Amino acid sequence: MTDPRPRDEDLKKELDSLHEQEREGHETPKEERRAELLERRLHVDEHGAEVLEEREEDRGDDKQEERRLHRRLTTDGRSLASGC
């Protein structure tokens, strides 16, 4: 998986701080909502990073397939042209 982005690291730090307050019993309803929001953002960011990584891999695979097809057509074309 890709390396975490700086924004994600900041969100994780803030979320850890909110979880610490929760464990100590000092969390307010506003902080609880903030923690839920941060958790959703991190989840969405992680999913987005996974999708982006998969797309990049697919593009790489597509390029390899195009090169393979081009080589095959070029090689077959030469063979056909020389055989005529």
C-alpha positions as CSV (number, residue, x, y, z in Angstrom):
1,M,0.0,0.0,0.0
2,T,1.1,3.6,-0.5
3,D,2.8,5.6,2.2
4,P,0.5,7.7,4.3
5,R,0.0,11.3,3.2
6,P,0.9,14.1,5.7
7,R,-2.8,15.1,6.0
8,D,-3.6,11.5,7.0
9,E,-0.8,11.5,9.6
10,D,-2.2,14.7,11.1
11,L,-5.7,13.2,11.2
12,K,-4.4,10.1,12.9
13,K,-2.6,12.2,15.5
14,E,-5.7,14.2,16.3
15,L,-7.8,11.0,16.4
16,D,-5.3,9.4,18.8
17,S,-5.6,12.4,21.0
18,L,-9.4,12.2,21.0
19,H,-9.2,8.5,21.8
20,E,-6.9,9.3,24.7
21,Q,-9.4,11.8,26.0
22,E,-12.2,9.2,25.7
23,R,-10.2,6.7,27.7
24,E,-9.6,9.2,30.4
25,G,-13.3,10.1,30.4
26,H,-12.8,13.7,29.3
27,E,-14.4,13.5,25.9
28,T,-17.2,15.9,25.1
29,P,-20.0,15.1,22.6
30,K,-18.4,17.6,20.2
31,E,-15.1,15.7,20.5
32,E,-16.9,12.4,20.0
33,R,-18.5,13.6,16.8
34,R,-15.1,15.0,15.7
35,A,-13.5,11.5,16.3
36,E,-16.2,9.9,14.2
37,L,-15.7,12.3,11.4
38,L,-11.9,11.8,11.4
39,E,-12.4,8.0,11.4
40,R,-14.7,8.3,8.3
41,R,-12.2,10.6,6.5
42,L,-9.3,8.2,7.2
43,H,-11.3,5.3,5.9
44,V,-12.3,7.2,2.8
45,D,-8.7,8.3,2.2
46,E,-7.4,4.8,2.6
47,H,-10.0,3.4,0.2
48,G,-9.2,6.2,-2.3
49,A,-5.5,5.4,-2.1
50,E,-6.2,1.7,-2.7
51,V,-8.3,2.5,-5.7
52,L,-5.6,4.9,-7.1
53,E,-3.0,2.2,-6.6
54,E,-5.1,-0.4,-8.4
55,R,-5.7,2.0,-11.3
56,E,-2.0,2.7,-11.6
57,E,-1.3,-1.1,-11.7
58,D,-4.0,-1.5,-14.3
59,R,-2.4,1.2,-16.5
60,G,1.0,-0.5,-16.2
61,D,-0.6,-3.8,-17.2
62,D,-2.4,-2.1,-20.1
63,K,0.9,-0.5,-21.4
64,Q,2.7,-3.9,-21.2
65,E,-0.1,-5.5,-23.1
66,E,0.0,-2.8,-25.7
67,R,3.8,-3.2,-26.2
68,R,3.4,-7.0,-26.4
69,L,0.6,-6.6,-29.0
70,H,2.6,-4.1,-31.0
71,R,5.7,-6.4,-31.0
72,R,3.6,-9.3,-32.1
73,L,1.9,-7.3,-34.9
74,T,5.2,-5.9,-36.0
75,T,6.9,-9.3,-36.0
76,D,3.9,-10.9,-37.7
77,G,3.8,-8.1,-40.2
78,R,7.5,-8.6,-41.2
79,S,7.0,-12.3,-41.4
80,L,4.0,-11.9,-43.7
81,A,5.7,-9.2,-45.8
82,S,8.8,-11.3,-46.3
83,G,6.8,-14.5,-47.1
84,C,4.8,-12.9,-50.0
